[in-house]
Amino acid sequence: MPYLVQLLLLTVAFTLPTSVQPQSATPREDDVRCLRGIQSSLGDPEGRLASWTFTNLSSEALCSYNGVSCWNPQESRVVALSLSGFGLTGALPSELQYCSAATTVDLSGNQLNGQIPSALCSWISYVVNLDLSGNQLSGSLPAELANCRFLNSLNLSGNQFSGQIPDSLDHLDRLKSLDLSDNNLELCQWRAFGRVYSHSTSVSLFVKPIVELKLADLIAATRDFNRSDVVVAGSSRIGTVYRGEPPDGSMLMVKWLQYSCSLSDNEFQAEMSRIGQLRHQNIVPLLGFCIFEKERLLVYKHIARGALSLALVSEPAALDWVARRKIAVSAARALAWLHHGLRVPHVHGNLSSSAVLVGDDYEARIMDVGLARLVAAAAVESVGDFVGFGGYVAPEHESGNNPVATMQSDVYAFGVVLFELVTGQEASGMAGTAARRGVNGKKLVDWVSQLGVSGRVSDAIRH
């Protein structure tokens, strides 16, 4: 065996070259043509492209140019153009077509003008990240943007684009981030499962676009916000939630915010963008929002059975103990994720049985996540409007000296929801059997505590 190993090593040694000399790759002619064209086509008042001298056309020299990245020192293909904030002026140069291998093109924060060429995505068809934000680009968005089929991120915010958002963007299957804020795109377009912003229409979408709606469609879907379509009637004092059916036959929920929000449009958009990224199986997903003058509309995924508060009253027989246990466990799972599953813990601040929605499978989904700040920003007077309300306010907050919601106040409110599930009573103002026992108007927690003191806590359990 040792002899065979030695023989094998000798064979390998004789087959290896005696020396390997490093080679300096010659840049591809197309990439040189691309960079020359960019330099000659764009104004460069700050001289940020001055290092692009082209006196040394070795791969190493070309790939060290300011804002240029290549695959590796031996492979001269330009993979990224990162020219953000260079102060460049002019139109998007057609010479980009010669950087056909580029996967990142960042021309944000310049003073580029004109339209996006319809051929752009045939020029850089492998682009994954395209950022043209913060320029002076105008005109309509070309439908051919859909030809950038590898796009993960598209940022066209802070320009002067107008007209409609192309339906063809629906076909960008890999798209994870799409930002069209601060433009002049058409009023109140909204796409479920996508993310889009526009300055004049304040449109926002999260995840992947599927169907396009306008403000008029939301009004029609909710039958002009008909009271018979109410899912949650001002449940969290933030606003009323309506059931809606768009023209395509899908179902959604639309929350019309109750308070006039004091946040600026940009602050509100930033807050919605943050909330829209929160995804968990037991959180009702925010699909989008619409700003129309001073009105704020939030669009959520439809949850079949609606609010737990209504289900406890309208169909108590359907909520057997198996169903109630499933609701309790799944709601606890959502709250635990908000408190402990994120890098920065999220405090709900408005938890109640009206903020717990129940699906056909009796899985609970918590709604209104992240909206507590909107209540605080509305400058309402009652301490309950900051840290829960009614029978859900923790004792340490009832005095008004501690108006900041905490994870502890969330847990207290969740405990009250559990009491509601077990007793079938509302958090504030007993009804039915409890009322006949002379405790009408008491908070649920006080009532259960009173029964506990008298040794009759089992009387609180719904039978």
C-alpha positions as CSV (number, residue, x, y, z in Angstrom):
1,M,0.0,0.0,0.0
2,P,2.8,2.6,0.8
3,Y,4.4,1.8,-2.6
4,L,1.1,2.6,-4.4
5,V,0.8,5.8,-2.5
6,Q,4.3,6.9,-3.4
7,L,3.7,5.9,-7.0
8,L,0.5,8.0,-7.1
9,L,2.3,11.0,-5.6
10,L,5.1,10.8,-8.2
11,T,2.5,10.6,-11.0
12,V,0.7,13.7,-9.8
13,A,4.0,15.6,-9.3
14,F,5.1,14.9,-12.9
15,T,1.8,16.0,-14.3
16,L,1.9,19.4,-12.6
17,P,3.5,22.4,-14.4
18,T,6.9,23.3,-13.1
19,S,5.9,26.9,-12.5
20,V,2.8,28.9,-12.8
21,Q,3.3,32.5,-13.9
22,P,0.5,35.0,-12.9
23,Q,-1.3,36.3,-15.9
24,S,-2.8,39.7,-16.3
25,A,-6.2,39.3,-18.0
26,T,-7.1,41.7,-20.7
27,P,-10.4,43.5,-20.2
28,R,-13.2,42.6,-22.5
29,E,-13.6,45.2,-25.2
30,D,-17.3,45.6,-24.4
31,D,-16.6,46.5,-20.7
32,V,-14.0,49.1,-21.8
33,R,-16.5,50.5,-24.3
34,C,-19.2,50.7,-21.6
35,L,-17.0,52.7,-19.2
36,R,-15.7,55.0,-21.9
37,G,-19.3,55.7,-22.9
38,I,-20.5,56.4,-19.4
39,Q,-17.6,58.8,-18.9
40,S,-18.1,60.6,-22.2
41,S,-22.0,60.7,-22.0
42,L,-22.4,62.0,-18.5
43,G,-21.4,65.3,-17.0
44,D,-19.0,64.9,-14.1
45,P,-18.7,68.3,-12.4
46,E,-17.1,66.8,-9.3
47,G,-14.5,64.9,-11.2
48,R,-15.5,61.6,-9.6
49,L,-14.8,59.7,-12.9
50,A,-11.4,61.3,-13.3
51,S,-9.6,58.1,-12.3
52,W,-11.0,56.4,-15.4
53,T,-8.0,57.3,-17.6
54,F,-7.9,54.1,-19.8
55,T,-4.1,54.5,-20.1
56,N,-3.6,51.1,-18.6
57,L,-6.2,48.6,-19.9
58,S,-5.1,45.7,-17.7
59,S,-7.9,44.0,-15.8
60,E,-6.3,45.1,-12.5
61,A,-6.4,48.7,-13.5
62,L,-9.9,48.7,-14.9
63,C,-11.4,47.0,-11.9
64,S,-9.8,49.5,-9.5
65,Y,-11.6,52.4,-11.1
66,N,-13.8,54.5,-8.8
67,G,-17.2,52.8,-8.5
68,V,-16.3,49.8,-10.6
69,S,-16.3,46.2,-9.4
70,C,-15.3,43.0,-11.3
71,W,-15.8,39.3,-10.7
72,N,-12.2,38.9,-9.5
73,P,-8.8,40.4,-10.4
74,Q,-8.3,37.8,-13.2
75,E,-11.8,38.2,-14.6
76,S,-12.4,41.7,-16.0
77,R,-16.1,41.4,-16.5
78,V,-17.8,44.4,-14.8
79,V,-20.2,43.1,-12.2
80,A,-21.2,46.3,-10.4
81,L,-21.4,50.0,-11.2
82,S,-21.8,51.8,-7.8
83,L,-21.8,55.5,-8.8
84,S,-24.2,56.8,-6.1
85,G,-23.8,60.4,-5.2
86,F,-21.2,61.2,-7.8
87,G,-23.1,64.3,-8.9
88,L,-23.4,63.0,-12.5
89,T,-25.6,64.8,-15.0
90,G,-27.3,63.8,-18.3
91,A,-29.5,61.0,-19.5
92,L,-29.0,57.3,-18.9
93,P,-26.2,56.4,-21.4
94,S,-26.9,53.7,-24.0
95,E,-23.4,52.5,-23.5
96,L,-24.7,50.6,-20.5
97,Q,-25.6,47.9,-22.9
98,Y,-21.9,47.0,-23.1
99,C,-21.8,46.2,-19.3
100,S,-24.1,43.3,-20.0
101,A,-22.8,41.2,-17.1
102,A,-23.6,43.8,-14.5
103,T,-25.7,42.5,-11.6
104,T,-25.7,45.8,-9.6
105,V,-26.3,49.2,-11.1
106,D,-26.5,52.0,-8.6
107,L,-26.8,55.5,-10.1
108,S,-28.8,57.0,-7.2
109,G,-28.3,60.4,-5.8
110,N,-27.2,62.1,-9.0
111,Q,-28.8,64.6,-11.3
112,L,-29.7,62.3,-14.2
113,N,-32.7,63.4,-16.3
114,G,-34.8,62.2,-19.1
115,Q,-36.7,58.9,-19.3
116,I,-35.8,55.3,-18.6
117,P,-35.0,53.8,-22.0
118,S,-37.4,51.0,-22.8
119,A,-34.3,48.9,-23.8
120,L,-32.6,49.2,-20.4
121,C,-33.4,45.7,-19.3
122,S,-32.2,44.2,-22.6
123,W,-28.9,46.1,-22.0
124,I,-28.4,44.8,-18.5
125,S,-30.7,41.8,-18.4
126,Y,-28.8,40.1,-15.6
127,V,-29.2,43.0,-13.2
128,V,-30.3,42.0,-9.6
129,N,-30.2,45.4,-7.9
130,L,-31.1,48.5,-9.8
131,D,-31.2,51.8,-8.0
132,L,-32.0,55.0,-9.9
133,S,-33.5,56.9,-6.9
134,G,-32.8,60.5,-6.1
135,N,-32.5,61.8,-9.6
136,Q,-34.6,63.9,-12.0
137,L,-35.8,61.2,-14.2
138,S,-39.3,61.7,-15.7
139,G,-41.9,60.3,-18.0
140,S,-43.8,57.0,-17.6
141,L,-42.3,53.8,-16.3
142,P,-41.6,51.5,-19.3
143,A,-43.5,48.2,-19.3
144,E,-40.2,46.6,-20.4
145,L,-38.8,46.8,-16.9
146,A,-40.4,43.4,-16.5
147,N,-37.6,42.1,-18.8
148,C,-35.2,42.5,-15.8
149,R,-36.4,39.2,-14.7
150,F,-33.6,38.6,-12.1
151,L,-34.4,41.8,-10.2
152,N,-34.5,41.4,-6.4
153,S,-34.5,45.2,-5.6
154,L,-35.8,48.1,-7.7
155,N,-35.6,51.6,-6.3
156,L,-36.9,54.5,-8.5
157,S,-38.0,56.8,-5.6
158,G,-37.3,60.5,-5.6
159,N,-37.8,61.2,-9.3
160,Q,-40.5,62.8,-11.4
161,F,-42.1,59.8,-12.9
162,S,-45.8,60.1,-13.8
163,G,-48.6,57.9,-15.2
164,Q,-49.6,54.4,-14.2
165,I,-47.5,51.7,-12.6
166,P,-47.1,49.1,-15.4
167,D,-49.0,45.8,-14.9
168,S,-46.0,44.0,-16.3
169,L,-44.2,44.5,-12.9
170,D,-46.4,41.7,-11.7
171,H,-44.2,39.3,-13.6
172,L,-41.0,40.1,-11.6
173,D,-41.2,36.9,-9.6
174,R,-37.9,37.4,-7.8
175,L,-38.7,41.0,-6.7
176,K,-38.4,41.5,-2.9
177,S,-38.1,45.3,-2.7
178,L,-39.8,47.9,-4.9
179,D,-39.8,51.6,-4.0
180,L,-41.5,54.2,-6.2
181,S,-42.0,56.8,-3.5
182,D,-41.8,60.6,-4.1
183,N,-42.9,60.6,-7.7
184,N,-46.1,61.7,-9.5
185,L,-47.6,58.3,-10.2
186,E,-51.4,57.9,-10.5
187,L,-53.7,58.3,-7.5
188,C,-54.0,55.6,-5.0
189,Q,-53.0,52.5,-6.9
190,W,-52.5,49.5,-4.7
191,R,-51.3,46.0,-5.4
192,A,-51.9,43.2,-2.9
193,F,-48.7,41.5,-1.9
194,G,-46.4,44.2,-3.3
195,R,-44.6,47.3,-2.2
196,V,-44.9,50.6,-4.0
197,Y,-44.8,54.2,-2.8
198,S,-45.7,57.4,-4.6
199,H,-45.5,60.9,-3.3
200,S,-48.8,62.3,-4.6
201,T,-50.7,59.2,-4.1
202,S,-48.8,57.7,-1.2
203,V,-49.2,54.2,-2.5
204,S,-47.5,51.4,-0.6
205,L,-47.3,47.7,-1.3
206,F,-45.6,44.8,0.4
207,V,-44.0,41.6,-0.9
208,K,-45.0,40.6,-4.5
209,P,-47.6,42.4,-6.6
210,I,-50.6,40.4,-7.7
211,V,-53.6,42.6,-8.4
212,E,-53.9,46.3,-8.9
213,L,-56.5,48.4,-7.2
214,K,-57.3,52.1,-7.0
215,L,-59.0,54.1,-4.3
216,A,-62.3,53.8,-6.2
217,D,-61.9,50.0,-6.1
218,L,-61.5,50.1,-2.4
219,I,-64.6,52.2,-2.0
220,A,-66.5,49.8,-4.4
221,A,-65.1,46.7,-2.6
222,T,-66.5,47.9,0.7
223,R,-69.7,49.2,-0.8
224,D,-68.8,52.7,0.1
225,F,-67.7,51.5,3.6
226,N,-71.1,50.1,4.3
227,R,-71.8,49.5,8.0
228,S,-73.0,46.0,7.2
229,D,-69.5,45.1,6.1
230,V,-67.9,46.1,9.4
231,V,-65.5,43.4,10.7
232,V,-64.2,45.4,13.7
233,A,-66.1,48.5,14.8
234,G,-63.4,50.8,16.0
235,S,-61.9,47.9,17.9
236,S,-58.6,49.5,18.7
237,R,-59.9,53.0,18.7
238,I,-57.5,53.4,15.8
239,G,-60.2,52.8,13.2
240,T,-63.0,50.7,11.8
241,V,-62.3,47.6,9.7
242,Y,-64.4,46.8,6.7
243,R,-64.7,43.6,4.7
244,G,-64.1,44.2,1.0
245,E,-64.4,42.2,-2.2
246,P,-62.4,43.5,-5.1
247,P,-63.4,43.0,-8.7
248,D,-61.3,39.8,-9.0
249,G,-63.4,38.1,-6.3
250,S,-60.7,38.0,-3.7
251,M,-61.4,39.2,-0.1
252,L,-59.5,41.8,1.9
253,M,-60.0,44.0,4.9
254,V,-59.8,47.8,4.8
255,K,-59.1,49.8,8.0
256,W,-60.2,53.5,7.8
257,L,-58.0,55.1,10.5
258,Q,-60.2,56.9,13.0
259,Y,-57.8,59.6,14.2
260,S,-56.2,62.4,12.1
261,C,-52.6,61.2,12.3
262,S,-50.1,63.9,13.1
263,L,-47.3,62.1,11.4
264,S,-46.1,63.6,8.1
265,D,-46.7,61.6,4.9
266,N,-43.0,60.6,4.9
267,E,-43.1,59.5,8.5
268,F,-46.3,57.6,8.0
269,Q,-44.9,55.9,4.9
270,A,-41.8,54.9,6.9
271,E,-43.9,53.5,9.7
272,M,-46.1,51.5,7.3
273,S,-43.0,50.2,5.5
274,R,-41.6,48.9,8.8
275,I,-44.9,47.3,9.8
276,G,-45.3,45.8,6.3
277,Q,-42.2,43.8,6.7
278,L,-43.5,42.0,9.8
279,R,-44.5,38.5,8.7
280,H,-45.7,35.6,11.0
281,Q,-48.4,33.0,10.5
282,N,-50.3,34.4,13.5
283,I,-50.0,38.1,12.6
284,V,-52.6,39.6,10.2
285,P,-50.4,40.8,7.3
286,L,-50.6,44.5,6.3
287,L,-50.8,44.3,2.5
288,G,-50.7,48.0,1.7
289,F,-51.9,51.5,2.5
290,C,-53.3,54.5,0.8
291,I,-53.0,58.2,1.6
292,F,-55.8,60.4,0.2
293,E,-55.6,64.0,1.4
294,K,-55.9,63.6,5.2
295,E,-57.4,60.2,5.1
296,R,-55.4,57.0,5.8
297,L,-56.5,53.6,4.6
298,L,-54.8,50.3,5.6
299,V,-55.3,47.1,3.6
300,Y,-55.0,43.7,5.3
301,K,-55.4,40.1,4.4
302,H,-59.0,38.9,5.0
303,I,-59.5,36.6,8.0
304,A,-62.7,34.6,7.7
305,R,-64.4,34.6,11.1
306,G,-63.4,38.2,12.0
307,A,-62.8,39.5,15.5
308,L,-62.8,37.2,18.5
309,S,-64.9,39.8,20.4
310,L,-67.7,39.3,17.8
311,A,-67.3,35.6,17.6
312,L,-67.7,35.2,21.3
313,V,-71.1,36.9,21.1
314,S,-72.4,35.8,17.7
315,E,-71.3,32.1,17.6
316,P,-70.4,31.0,21.1
317,A,-71.5,27.5,20.5
318,A,-69.1,27.1,17.6
319,L,-66.2,28.0,19.9
320,D,-65.9,24.8,21.8
321,W,-63.1,24.3,24.3
322,V,-60.9,22.8,21.6
323,A,-61.3,25.8,19.4
324,R,-60.8,28.2,22.3
325,R,-57.6,26.5,23.3
326,K,-56.3,26.7,19.7
327,I,-57.2,30.4,19.6
328,A,-55.4,31.0,22.9
329,V,-52.2,29.1,22.0
330,S,-51.9,30.7,18.5
331,A,-52.4,34.2,19.9
332,A,-49.8,33.5,22.5
333,R,-47.4,32.4,19.8
334,A,-47.9,35.7,17.9
335,L,-47.3,37.8,21.0
336,A,-44.2,35.8,22.0
337,W,-42.8,36.4,18.5
338,L,-43.4,40.1,18.7
339,H,-41.7,40.3,22.1
340,H,-38.9,37.7,21.7
341,G,-38.6,36.7,18.0
342,L,-37.3,40.0,16.6
343,R,-34.0,41.7,17.0
344,V,-35.9,44.8,18.3
345,P,-39.0,43.7,20.4
346,H,-42.3,45.1,19.3
347,V,-44.9,46.2,21.8
348,H,-48.5,45.9,20.6
349,G,-50.0,48.4,22.9
350,N,-53.6,47.9,21.9
351,L,-54.2,44.2,22.4
352,S,-57.8,43.1,23.0
353,S,-60.2,40.5,21.8
354,S,-61.1,42.9,18.9
355,A,-57.5,42.8,17.8
356,V,-57.5,39.0,17.7
357,L,-59.0,37.7,14.5
358,V,-60.0,34.1,14.0
359,G,-59.6,32.1,10.8
360,D,-61.7,29.2,9.5
361,D,-59.1,26.9,11.1
362,Y,-59.6,28.7,14.5
363,E,-56.0,29.9,14.3
364,A,-55.8,33.3,15.8
365,R,-54.1,36.2,14.0
366,I,-53.3,39.4,15.9
367,M,-54.1,42.6,14.1
368,D,-53.0,46.2,14.4
369,V,-49.4,45.3,15.1
370,G,-47.3,48.4,15.1
371,L,-50.1,50.9,15.1
372,A,-49.7,52.0,18.8
373,R,-47.5,54.8,17.7
374,L,-50.3,56.2,15.5
375,V,-52.5,56.4,18.5
376,A,-49.8,58.2,20.5
377,A,-49.1,60.6,17.6
378,A,-52.8,61.5,17.5
379,A,-52.4,63.3,20.8
380,V,-55.5,61.8,22.4
381,E,-56.1,62.7,26.0
382,S,-57.0,59.4,27.7
383,V,-54.2,57.3,29.0
384,G,-56.2,54.3,27.8
385,D,-55.7,55.5,24.3
386,F,-51.9,55.0,24.7
387,V,-51.7,51.7,26.6
388,G,-54.9,49.7,25.9
389,F,-58.4,50.6,26.8
390,G,-61.4,49.6,28.9
391,G,-60.8,46.4,30.8
392,Y,-57.4,45.8,29.2
393,V,-55.4,48.5,30.9
394,A,-52.9,47.2,33.4
395,P,-53.2,48.6,36.9
396,E,-49.9,50.4,36.7
397,H,-51.2,52.5,33.8
398,E,-54.7,53.3,35.2
399,S,-53.4,56.3,37.1
400,G,-52.1,58.0,34.0
401,N,-48.6,58.4,35.5
402,N,-47.1,55.7,33.2
403,P,-48.4,56.3,29.7
404,V,-45.8,54.1,27.8
405,A,-46.9,50.7,26.7
406,T,-44.6,47.8,27.7
407,M,-44.3,44.1,27.1
408,Q,-45.8,43.7,30.6
409,S,-48.9,45.7,29.7
410,D,-49.3,43.5,26.6
411,V,-49.1,40.4,28.7
412,Y,-51.7,41.8,31.1
413,A,-54.1,42.6,28.1
414,F,-53.5,39.1,26.7
415,G,-54.4,37.7,30.1
416,V,-57.7,39.5,29.9
417,V,-58.3,38.0,26.5
418,L,-57.8,34.6,28.0
419,F,-60.4,35.5,30.7
420,E,-62.8,36.4,27.9
421,L,-62.2,33.0,26.2
422,V,-62.8,31.1,29.4
423,T,-65.7,33.1,30.8
424,G,-67.5,34.2,27.6
425,Q,-67.8,37.7,29.1
426,E,-66.6,41.0,27.8
427,A,-63.6,42.7,29.3
428,S,-65.7,45.6,30.7
429,G,-69.4,45.5,31.6
430,M,-70.6,42.0,32.5
431,A,-73.7,40.6,30.8
432,G,-76.0,37.7,31.1
433,T,-75.5,35.5,34.1
434,A,-72.9,37.8,35.5
435,A,-75.2,40.8,35.3
436,R,-77.9,38.8,37.1
437,R,-75.5,38.2,39.9
438,G,-75.3,41.9,40.6
439,V,-71.9,42.6,39.1
440,N,-73.0,44.3,35.9
441,G,-70.6,47.1,34.8
442,K,-67.6,45.6,36.6
443,K,-64.4,44.9,34.7
444,L,-63.9,41.2,33.9
445,V,-60.7,41.1,35.9
446,D,-62.4,42.6,39.0
447,W,-65.3,40.1,38.7
448,V,-63.0,37.1,38.5
449,S,-60.9,38.4,41.4
450,Q,-64.0,38.9,43.4
451,L,-65.1,35.3,42.7
452,G,-61.6,34.1,43.6
453,V,-61.7,35.9,47.0
454,S,-65.0,34.2,47.8
455,G,-63.7,30.8,46.7
456,R,-66.1,30.6,43.7
457,V,-63.7,31.2,40.8
458,S,-65.1,28.1,39.0
459,D,-68.4,30.0,38.6
460,A,-66.6,32.2,36.1
461,I,-66.0,29.4,33.7
462,R,-68.3,29.2,30.8
463,H,-70.3,26.0,30.7
